Amino acid sequence: MAFELPKVTLTLREAPSRLRTFLGPILAFGIAMLLGGLLVALMGKSPWQALDVYFIHPLLDSYNLQALALKASPLVLMAIGLSYCYRANLWNIGAEGQFVIGGTCAGAIAIFTHGAPDNTLWILPAMLLAGVMGGMVTALIPAILKVSLGVSEILTSLMLVYVSQLTLDYLVRGPWRDPKGFNFPVTVTFDPAATLPPLFDGARVHVGVLLTLAIVIIAAIMQGRSLFNFAVRLLGLAPRAARFAGFSEARITLIVFALSGGLAGLAGFMEVSGQINQLQPSISPGYGFTAIIVAFLGRLSPVGILVAGFVLSLTYIGGEAAQISMQLPLDMTQTFQGLLLFCILSADILTRYDVSLAKART
């Protein structure tokens, strides 16, 4: 006797409910919390203590709140750039590599100008420009391959992540290694002229956080109010209609990838100039991949991405604290982020589609 599995049929809703659209990410986050708590319980730890360490304790003092802003800033920048690609139904998976190359190019300016006077004003703008251009060029490689040869942008953008990371690793262990660094694989510490100034005396947050907020505001104003945003959404929803309306698919592909890579490179510049203040073998704890979750959790909306960026940055701050106070592995943070992405995508399917099962046949 032979059996067949039930057939799953997805039917696109003409007008998804606004209530479902609003509640989808919230329910997804709640389910991910339950699954994460279950994993913590299976490891013999208290889920309630983990909840406190991960999501409540970091909000109770100014030191952690500043750290939260610093963690959220690169996530928000990269997620806004990725949202343009995803709205156009293009899949840039390489924001991590674009972040690394952006930080590397910005760091190169700081290294080659090491020893310059503290009042040298052109170094920071040059680092910013180098970071943006580095990320942009890295992102344009898969875009050009896609529009010219039809190569999958998913594979090329992802593979470039490893190229970027290994390039940085080679430079800091080889030609850029600090000769006075006791043989550690790090570069010289950046001069004050090459570091982002704090918002106020004694603050951890730097002026780059204000730039991130400005970009969120600009993106929110432009969304739905510009012809380019309309073209991006039309390309993602109906490519044939976009071509009929006169929008060039190749041109939009190049622009959204360049925009995405440029913002990732800007985030890399902020990280090395405002946080690390030198180059080392790794300058990212996985921000580029987490930004994908931030983009979808924020529903590809700039304001939603800002909120989602702070939520996901809590997992980084809380994960470091849980590793110390509860002896939980740091990989638990990435596990929760993966669960969250799975739940968000599932909620998105249930929001946009009607799911039906055909009876199994014998």
Buried (B, 14 or more C-beta within 10 A) or exposed (E): EEEEEEEEEEEEEEEBEEEBBEBBBEBBBEBBBEBBBEBBEEBEBEBEBBBBBBBEBBEEEEEBBBBBBBBBBBBBBBBBBBBBBBBBEBBBBBBBBBBBBBBBBBBBBBBEBBEBEEEBEEBBEBBBBBBBBBBBBBBBBBBBBBBEEEEEBBBBBBBBBEBBBEBBBEBBBEEBBBEEBEEEBBBBBBBEBBBBEBBEEEEBBBEBBEBBBEBBEEBBEEBEEEEBBBBBBBBBEEBEEBEEEEBBBEEBBBBBBBBBBBBBBBBBBBBBBBBBBBBBBBBBBBBBBBBBBBBBBBBBBBBBBBBBBBBBBBBBBBBBBBBEEBEBEEEBBBBBBEBBBBBBEBBBEBBBBEEEEEEEEE
